[in-house]
Amino acid sequence: MSHKKNKHSAFYLNTVTCIAFTFFLSGCATNSGNRESGTSIQDEAVQNARSMNTADAREYVAIDSLYRSKSYEAAAKRGKIFVKNHPRSSLKDQVYNLTALSYIGLKQYSYAVPQLKLVIELTDNNALKNMANYNLAYVYFEIGQHENAQKSIENISP
């Protein structure tokens, strides 16, 4: 009897955690006025890239354009090529982010995970790091890795 009770308690706890996490994600997703929203970070990166006017910056702008037009497969493919062609680019963190977002758009979550981890590892931009942790939590949640999702949420800094 206690085994069934423990199993039921664990199920209940997981269910409550999932519901709470879903509300948290919904709250974050609706916070579009926030300066650190994904669109604002991307807009700033595109503006910076346009002012750089270098080959890697022009390629980043092209990848961003593909992503925004929901050409996720093309954006992901060009993101992977970008990293090979521009290994020292200061835009690599942004390209990894766009590549991850493209995989998320394609619902290819397992491909998004390593891209998001690279964003978190490489970037000095705290807002981008937070967004990558948020997106990583979302991906982990979607693939049923709730403990990893919780860890990613805990890595978001104020």
C-alpha positions as CSV (number, residue, x, y, z in Angstrom):
1,M,0.0,0.0,0.0
2,S,2.8,2.5,0.8
3,H,4.4,1.9,-2.6
4,K,1.2,3.0,-4.3
5,K,0.9,6.0,-2.0
6,N,4.5,7.0,-2.8
7,K,3.9,6.5,-6.5
8,H,0.7,8.6,-6.2
9,S,2.5,11.3,-4.3
10,A,5.3,11.5,-6.8
11,F,2.8,11.7,-9.7
12,Y,0.9,14.5,-7.8
13,L,4.2,16.4,-7.2
14,N,5.2,16.1,-10.8
15,T,1.8,17.3,-12.0
16,V,1.8,20.3,-9.7
17,T,5.4,21.1,-10.8
18,C,4.4,20.9,-14.4
19,I,1.4,23.1,-14.0
20,A,3.4,25.7,-12.1
21,F,6.1,25.6,-14.7
22,T,3.6,26.0,-17.5
23,F,2.2,29.1,-15.8
24,F,5.7,30.4,-15.3
25,L,6.4,29.9,-19.0
26,S,3.2,31.5,-20.0
27,G,3.9,34.5,-17.8
28,C,7.4,34.9,-19.4
29,A,6.1,34.5,-22.9
30,T,3.5,37.3,-22.4
31,N,6.0,39.8,-21.1
32,S,6.5,41.3,-24.5
33,G,7.0,44.8,-23.2
34,N,10.2,43.8,-21.4
35,R,13.3,45.4,-22.8
36,E,15.1,42.0,-22.5
37,S,12.5,40.2,-24.6
38,G,13.8,38.0,-27.4
39,T,12.7,40.3,-30.1
40,S,14.5,43.3,-28.5
41,I,17.7,41.3,-28.2
42,Q,17.5,40.2,-31.8
43,D,16.6,43.7,-33.0
44,E,19.7,45.1,-31.2
45,A,21.9,42.4,-32.7
46,V,20.6,43.1,-36.2
47,Q,21.2,46.9,-35.8
48,N,24.7,46.2,-34.5
49,A,25.4,43.8,-37.4
50,R,24.2,46.3,-40.0
51,S,26.5,49.0,-38.5
52,M,29.5,46.6,-38.7
53,N,29.0,46.0,-42.5
54,T,31.3,42.9,-42.6
55,A,30.8,39.6,-44.3
56,D,29.9,37.8,-41.1
57,A,27.5,40.6,-40.1
58,R,25.8,40.6,-43.5
59,E,25.4,36.8,-43.2
60,Y,23.9,37.2,-39.7
61,V,21.4,39.7,-41.0
62,A,20.4,37.2,-43.7
63,I,20.0,34.4,-41.2
64,D,17.9,36.6,-39.0
65,S,15.7,37.5,-42.0
66,L,15.2,33.8,-42.8
67,Y,14.2,33.2,-39.1
68,R,11.8,36.1,-39.0
69,S,10.1,34.9,-42.2
70,K,9.7,31.5,-40.6
71,S,12.1,29.8,-43.0
72,Y,13.4,27.8,-40.1
73,E,15.1,25.0,-42.1
74,A,17.0,27.5,-44.2
75,A,18.0,29.6,-41.2
76,A,19.3,26.5,-39.3
77,K,21.3,25.3,-42.3
78,R,22.9,28.8,-42.8
79,G,23.6,29.1,-39.1
80,K,25.6,25.9,-39.2
81,I,27.5,27.1,-42.2
82,F,28.1,30.5,-40.6
83,V,29.9,28.9,-37.7
84,K,32.2,27.0,-40.1
85,N,32.9,30.0,-42.2
86,H,33.3,32.6,-39.4
87,P,34.7,30.7,-36.4
88,R,36.0,33.9,-34.8
89,S,33.0,36.1,-35.4
90,S,31.7,38.2,-32.5
91,L,28.2,37.2,-33.7
92,K,28.6,33.5,-33.0
93,D,26.5,33.6,-29.9
94,Q,23.7,35.3,-31.7
95,V,23.9,32.8,-34.6
96,Y,23.8,29.9,-32.2
97,N,20.7,31.5,-30.7
98,L,19.0,31.9,-34.1
99,T,19.9,28.3,-35.0
100,A,18.4,27.1,-31.8
101,L,15.2,29.1,-32.3
102,S,15.0,27.7,-35.8
103,Y,15.1,24.2,-34.5
104,I,12.5,25.1,-31.9
105,G,10.3,26.5,-34.7
106,L,10.8,23.1,-36.5
107,K,10.0,21.3,-33.2
108,Q,13.3,19.6,-33.5
109,Y,14.0,20.1,-29.8
110,S,16.9,17.7,-29.5
111,Y,18.9,19.8,-32.0
112,A,18.1,23.0,-30.2
113,V,19.7,21.9,-26.9
114,P,23.4,21.9,-27.9
115,Q,22.9,25.2,-29.7
116,L,21.4,26.8,-26.6
117,K,24.1,25.4,-24.4
118,L,26.7,27.1,-26.7
119,V,24.9,30.4,-26.4
120,I,25.0,30.2,-22.7
121,E,28.7,29.2,-22.7
122,L,29.8,31.8,-25.2
123,T,27.9,35.0,-24.6
124,D,28.8,37.8,-22.4
125,N,25.3,39.3,-22.9
126,N,23.3,38.6,-19.8
127,A,20.0,39.2,-21.5
128,L,20.9,36.7,-24.2
129,K,22.1,34.2,-21.6
130,N,18.8,34.5,-19.7
131,M,16.8,34.1,-22.9
132,A,18.8,31.0,-23.9
133,N,18.2,29.5,-20.4
134,Y,14.5,30.3,-20.7
135,N,14.4,28.6,-24.2
136,L,16.5,25.7,-22.9
137,A,13.9,25.2,-20.1
138,Y,11.1,25.3,-22.6
139,V,12.9,22.7,-24.8
140,Y,13.6,20.4,-21.8
141,F,9.9,20.8,-20.7
142,E,8.7,19.9,-24.2
143,I,10.9,16.7,-24.3
144,G,9.8,15.7,-20.8
145,Q,13.1,16.5,-19.0
146,H,11.4,18.5,-16.2
147,E,14.4,18.4,-13.8
148,N,16.7,19.9,-16.5
149,A,14.0,22.4,-17.3
150,Q,13.9,23.5,-13.6
151,K,17.7,23.8,-13.5
152,S,17.7,26.0,-16.6
153,I,15.0,28.2,-15.0
154,E,17.2,28.5,-11.9
155,N,20.1,29.7,-14.0
156,I,18.1,32.8,-15.1
157,S,19.6,35.8,-13.3
158,P,17.6,38.9,-12.3
